Every structure is written in structure tokens, then in C-alpha cells.
Amino acid sequence: MTDGYTVGGDVISWCTKCKLELGHTITAIVDNKPKKVKCNTCNGLHNYRSKPPEPGKTTIKRAGRKRKTPEEIYNEHITRLSGGEPAPARKYKTDDSFTVDELIDHPKFGVGVVTAIVKVNKVETLFKDGPRLLIQNQ
């Protein structure tokens, strides 16, 4: 093609979704060259690529965030609140009132951290095996 590119004009570009060289519509131009294009086949919007990537050449992939397990989140909370030392946890009773970041010792679930006050009578507590909704002020 010539250097007479215009926004809304057509250009052949490598489509990152279709994995083919196809007709695209130019959506943005920088320094008289297409910058962003929209595939006329799949409607994907991506940077302009005049040719396909070279075989064997790997592209850089962004590292995604690894999801933490409930146990990892629990351990972070316990470490943050106790400073690495085992902190005294209050025995869980349904008639007690609890606050956020308080450690609770539940007879069935073990030691947990209050993460939120859901209602006046309910608290969300994080235990090693995941979050639980507990009753308070009863």
C-alpha cells in the first residue's frame, strides 16, 4: 500500500485473533502510519502489524496474577495481625461482639480472622479452609 493512509481507510494487517493477514479498517494513525486497526472479519481491535510474527520467535506474555488460596490469604492475615508470633485468640461465643481484624478461636474451624461485620449480628471470618459467616450478639 502507499503512504496515503487515512483513518477509516483499508489496509492489510496481521490479525492477532484470526492469525491471518486480512483486510482491516484503520482506526488511529501516528506519524502517517497506521497505529490501531479493526479487523473486518472478527471486529478485533489491535495494533497494526504489517506482517505475521516470525516462526519460532516467541512473544512476551504478561504475567497474570496468581490467585491466592484461602489458606495463603489466611496466613497473610495471621502474620500481619500477630507479627509472626502466635497472638491470643478470643474463644468464639455467639453472644459476644467482634471487631474487624480480631482473632477468634472457633471450636470447629480453629483460629480465624474477622474480615468484615456483615450485619449487627453477623461477621465474616476467614479460616484456613476459607471464609465463614458467623453469628454474634445473640
N, C-alpha and C positions, 0 to 999 in steps of 0.2 A: 504494500500500500504506500501511498505518498505521505508526506509530512502534513498534508492539509486535514488534520484531524479536527473534528468538532464534537462538542457534547451532543449526544443524540445520534451521532453518526455510527456507521457499522465498521467493525474490524474483526479480523480473525485472531482468536486468542485461545490459549490452552485453558480449558475449563477444569478447575480443581475438583469439581463434583463429578462431572461426566467422564473425566480423564481422557478427553479428546480435544482436538483443535476444531473449534466450532465458531459460528458467527455470534458475535457479541455486540451489544449496544454500549457505546462509551457514555459513562455517567460522570467522569471527572477527568480533567486534563491538567497536567503540571509540566511546565517548560515545553509546551507544544507537543507533548507525548501523552497517550492515554495513561491514566493512573488507576482508575477504577472502571470496571466493565460489568455488564449484566448479561449472563448467558441467555441467548434467545431460545434455548432448548429447555433448560431446567429452572430458569429465572434466578440462578445463584448469583450473588453479588460478591466480587472478589477483585484483587489486584490484577492488573493487566500482565499477562505473560505471553511474550511473542512466540515462544516455543515450549515444548514439553521439557520436563526436567531430564537431565542426562541419566541414562540407565546406570544403576549401581551407586548413584550419588544419593545419599540419604538427606532428608530434610530434617531440620531441627524441630523437634516437638517440644511444646511447652509442658513442663512437668505439672501435672494436676495435683491438687491437694489430696493427700491420702486421708480417707475418713478414719477418725479415731473410734476405737471400740469403746463401749460403755465402761469397760474396766480401765482403759487408758485415761478417759475423762475423769473417772472416779479417783484414780491415783494422783492426777494433777491437782484436783480439788483438795484431797487429803494433804498432799505435800505443801500446797500453798497455805492452807489453814494451820497446819501443825508445824511448819518449818522443818519437816523431816522427822521430828520427834513425835512419838505417839501422844496425841492430845487426849485428854479425858473426854469421853463422850457421855452425854446425859442419857440415862435409861429412858426408853420410849414409853410414854403413858398417854392414853387417849385424852385424858383430862388436862394435860399440860399444854402450854402455849410455846411455840417455837419461833425462832427468827432465822432469816436468811444467813447462810454460811455457818450455822450451828451444827455440831456433830451430834448424831443420835445413835444410840445403841439399841437396835431392834432385836427382839428375841429370835425372830425367824430369819431376817435378811442380813443381820450383822450391823456393822458400823456404816452409817450413811451421812451424807451432807445435805442439809436443806438448801435447795436451789431456788425455790420460789414459794411465796404464800399465794395460793390459788384463790381461796376464799377465807373468811374468818375461821372456818372450821376444817380447812384442808391445806396441806402443804405438799409440794412436790419434793421428793427426797431421792437423791442419787445414791444407789448402792452399787456394789461391784458388778452385779448382774444386770444393771440398768435402772432407769428411773421408776419410782413408785409413788402413788398418790396415797398419803396417809391422813388419817383423821386427827384433829387436835381440838381442844376446848370443848370436849363432850362431857 
